[in-house]
Amino acid sequence: MTPAMKKAAGWLTAIVRHLGIRPRKRTSPEALFRQFRDVLKNNNRSLEIITDIGDILSGDYLFDIQYIRRSYGELSASLEGSLASFEELTSGRYPRLRTVYRSINENIRHAIDGASPQRKDLVVVAEDIDDSAAGAVGGKARNLAELGNRMGLPVPASFVITTQAAEAYLLHNRVMERSGLTGGPDAGRAYQEARELILHGEMPTELSRAIERGVRRLKKRCRGDCYIAVRSSAGEEDGDFSFAGQFETVLNVPSESAAVERAYRKVLASIFAPSALVYQQRLGYGVTDMKMAVACMVMVDAAASGVAYSRDPRGASDSVVINATWGLGTSVVEGRTDSDYFRVSKGDPFEILEQKIGTKESLAVRVSGGGTATLSVPVNVRKRPSLLPEQVARIAGLAVKIEQHFRRPQDIEWAIDGDGKVFILQSRPLRDSEPAGKKPDRAALDREVQAIARKNGLAVYPGGATGRVFILRNPADLDRVSRGDILVARHDASQFVRVMADVAAIITDTGALTSHMAALCREFRLPTAVNTGDMTRTLVHGQQVTVHIDEHEVTVYPGVVDQLLDRADAGSLRMEELSEYRKKRYLLRYIVPLNLVDPLRDDFSPKACRTLHDILRFIHEKSVAELIDQAGAGWRSNRAVKLDLSIPAGIVLIDIGEGLQNAAPRDHVTTDQVTSVPLRAVIRGMVHPGVWHSESVPLRANDFMTSMLRASDIVTDGAPRASASVAVISRDYMNLSLKFGYHYIILDAFCSEVTRNNHLYFRFAGGATDITKRSRRLQLIAAVLHEQGFHIKLKGDMIVARLANIGRDEMEARLDVLGRLISFTRQLDAMLHDDGAIERYKTNFLSEMYEVPSMHGKEPVKRDP
Amino acid sequence: MNKNRIMVIDDEKIVGDMAKLSLETEGFVVETFLNGEAALARLKEQPFDVVVTDYKMKGIDGMEVLRIVKKQYPGTKVIMITAFANLDAAIEALRGDVHDFFPKPVKINELKASIRRALGK
């Protein structure tokens, strides 16, 4: 070998090693099966522990950290057992899986111990944000990175100044000790002092350089002039609690590091803003608990913007709600002006079901040189819609996509630029407005009590409340609101959070379901209605009233109306509002969710595993695949026993453990001597009266040519033979490889008493006829299996169908159907002369009508189902 | 009607927080303490109907709390909870006239039922 060849060989070896490509090791069936059983055993144990942990942390139990440590210790031990058996089974062909496991394990250990994440970066670019950076970049930035990096949705380019950077800044400026926040009696003054110290603090050199690098990088991503939105992304923000509008956002910051640093200080200081503190206290945070990261994202030059809820927060799951306005979206989320409202059907096409075009008196715009301004909208255009119907549909489509990805309804901020491109600016879980208590009999009530006011409005959170009316004319008067008041205001504002724990209800003249205030009111479960028109002019300040808010209407009665009150709900804490409880539950997000749903997708890989559940799922799927491959390719041993059947299927059996009766002969066995549960079931189907057609099928000339040409592709070990079919069996397991003429089938099944262990894998490929007919046969098979609940993928002339986690009886029933289908469709492709035949044969098959009259030149008769 | 007073002692904040939240929804007045010393000091000022205490704590542990409560406030019922289902601990606690004994994790509904029994409800 020349040195160049040696070098090339060395590279190749390194690449192979890097990619984790390992040759398959041939293992004896017994050893392979033992490894497979070990994987299943450990997987099951792991899944049981995961279920237990989920139960215990559900809020129904008192638990302590020792319980979590002990349970997680057990879980990691059994998962490592799974991993070890899996690596043995697959000859270590998935080394990446262990790396992924280590990283998830580290995140969980950090969550248990409450330690900070390992990453110490001061600035992270969005493209580099993954689960391990979640703690460092805060919830908002993490969700946005998820949309951009994983879903490939249009999000503005960004970088994040991490929580470590914030800690470094606070430490560098000795904010805590200088402000007296660590424990002085005058808390309000200390907060004010802390804000001042942050606003005028010195930037640590290292942080300043990191921000400069971030800004430089962002500028390269801009087209034309580059401005930046500097937004908070606090620890839990956009997680279970919205923190909607609680922290500062600085829009349209020039892309110069000094300007970004100034904006950063403003955002960081907002942790200590009075309204933000009320909210943090409500959620059980101590003063120093809140960790603030700050996202710096390229400003979208918004022609229109707003908020989309991927489901109607009032409970209707079949529609998307969009609020929109011209220019920047600040006026929508802060309720400063009336906005357009669209309710859109969730299906494709996304149709507008309802729309209310608001009178948009003002709009927020970017100002060149930095900052924003509010302009008055000319009177003649105020009532024009800010979105075209196709834009509404596009936003609704994105909202649904995001909801599907996060598998929770979402509250999404979006913007459309001058070219009509939609950007997602933020996404967070949406709180529902759960109906509070029983519905009162309003009709009966109206006969007894005369209502003072009845207005159309939007219910942010329905319910009843009584109290004194407090009409807020001036925002500065908010501090004068007393406990139990009903706050009535012209516009909605997130600042109202300061009194949300005290007031009995909030009603506003304008406002949107999708505003920050609305999100907060839902979290406080505070009866709230917005967009009621002129409640501030209808009600009288100081008057004692009872309000009743339902979906579209607000009714106000004089005095106290008991039957409308639901006192237990509003303002009461729930388990999830305990910060200690939330911290403990946080680790579940690395354990429980299943992201790896579809094994037939290309991203079903170790890299895509984000939770322990994903890893278990991957291990299970790939273990089954390994069995199928090895059983199909390698196990032709001299221990094969011929199975005597009433049909000429030509199957030989290899028993690897209790698949046959002990007393069964060594050379051939009858079906009665088979003890393998899955094999018995499939054979029962195959020999079902009428399904196996023995007469020869008249191949047409082109079919015959195809069969001649295809013989060598399909059967790799030479000409097709009747005896090429083999089943590797044990009592619970079967791997059946059938070769019928020119098509072949693999059926792999585990069928036991433990539902979770059971799986069914069916693969059908090839055929003697031309591709059109072969494809029709696959469509027929797919249609039948679809009815049976299989997950199906059709690829070329191959179909793969899977089913798992069903009970033993159901497994046997499915195997019986598969047996019938195998026999029934064996030669059927030749008869599928038109697409209509697919439906006819499907209906017949499902009606247990197995005759194939067309074999004698006639089409089958369709029987009414 | 006077509300029943329940004291919860556990050196892990989460146990007290969760117990307080769930018991308050039942109409009890609940106070939580992170150690036996503070709890016993409070008992001197204010009688409680039921004390729910962790078994293993630094300083004054659950058994000590049980002994003192039984001696000084015989009308107060004590419910013991412990991190591990430790048979010896259970026997020791039962000898000390504990009302009930639960291994953690404790199902909150079972704890509520036990408290109601302790109050004769």
Interface residues (C-beta under 8 A of the other chain):
Chain A: I56 G59 D60 Y61 L62 F63 D64 I65 Q66 Y67 G284 S572 L573 R574 M575 L578 E580 Y581 K584
Chain B: D10 E12 K13 I14 V15 D17 M18 A19 L21 S22 T25 I81 A83 F84 K104 P105 V106 K107 I108 N109 L111
